[in-house]
Amino acid sequence: MPKDRLSTLEWNIGYTFSPLSVLKSLSNLDNLSTLRITLASQCGSFSVAEIQALDFKSLERLCLEAVYSPQDVLVARAMIRTAKSLSFLHIDFWSRYLNKVTLPKTWDGYFETIVGRVESMEDAFRKGIHQELAIRHQLTVLYLQNATLDKSLLPLITSNTLRSLSLRNCTKLESVMPIEEQPLKLKELNLLLKEELWTLPRTESMIMCLEPGLTTLIVMDQFIILPSDEFEFPLKLEWAEKHRDTLRNLALARMDIHSSRICSLVKLTREHELMEVFRLNEFLLPLKLKLDESNQWTCTEPANFAQYADLETLYLLPIKEEGRKKLAEGSLLGVLGELLMDMGKGCRKTLPNLKCIIVGQRGYPEALRVFKINWIENDLCGAKQKYLATIYESTMVAMMAKTDLPFKLYWASFITDFAVETTPIFS
């Protein structure tokens, strides 16, 4: 295909291949509207002149992964600055590297030539990324992971155009929290809170600022869980009333930062209420799954699975980290068969709607298990189980390609520094 006809490119070029030649080739293309690429600190050979020469004026949707060096930040800035009208921006900063970076003295002039004098990487974020976003673009989708936030982003977050906001493991979250007088027109909100839970009252205020019409809510926090902790979702119930007719996808979970144990932010006794209040399509459920001596997974605390029959996609998250890392081992068909049998028995009038079960979380790609579910009616007279399920193991890539399921909660994960994956972001 001629290069000038290229409109969409998603490419994981790996960690040993510099994106320099790729970006140079893609620069100045008239029709390139969608780009996903891995930087992975392979931009060190860029000169000031080469960075300033990059031109991505036709870009509308941009995803940058593994951004963790000062050079990466400047390349990201050049792409944001030259794009005429970005509507979608997804940036994964790698905190385990970026937070340890100190700007060498030899870089003073380098940054100063492009963005002016900077004192720290935090300053580089503000001048290199946030200010350009706020000045130049009216985004509908913004996804930032491991970023240092700044109040210059607040006008963008409270704009009339932004519909989907994801702030995962970001520092200085309070700087972009709106006050009650600033209504948010978001349809999707994805928050992964760090351990600074003192921001939770502001988080509550932010959710209360949402105008009616929210379709997806993900709130996950990392905290020190004490034996006496109540795992009740700490927000007021008033948030739910405004979105009763529209909320379709819900993930509320907490992880102990010491033991990595995960629990739901909603008590099991209240999950049934959630299923009755909302017509949910997707739901995340922490579950006690254990690998036994015969290499079979078992559920040590079965939930009432019949209550999830109206879902399209159910995400099961093993409570213990050991279980999450071992998901690639053993068979899950037995335990899933038992849970679906419970669902088939509990549904007496209509065929269950559940089409997919995902076990694990994004970030452990080798241990993420995906299952396609088909249902048939049991015609045997007097059968206790009215509906029977068949289970097929699949992959995320296959399910995204062969079904119309949106997988909105696939992005709900406690893991923040990913091995770059092949799962497509742009459909």
PyMOL commands that set and color helices and strands:
alter all, ss='L'
color gray80, all
select helices_A, chain A and resi 3-5+20-26+48-53+70-82+95-98+105-115+121-136+151-157+173-176+197-208+238-241+268-277+305-308+321-325+333-346+365-367+396-402+408-411
alter helices_A, ss='H'
color red, helices_A
select strands_A, chain A and resi 8-11+34-38+61-67+88-93+141-145+164-168+188-193+216-223+249-256+262-264+282-287+289-291+297-299+313-318+356-359+369-377+387-394
alter strands_A, ss='S'
color yellow, strands_A
deselect
rebuild
show_as cartoon
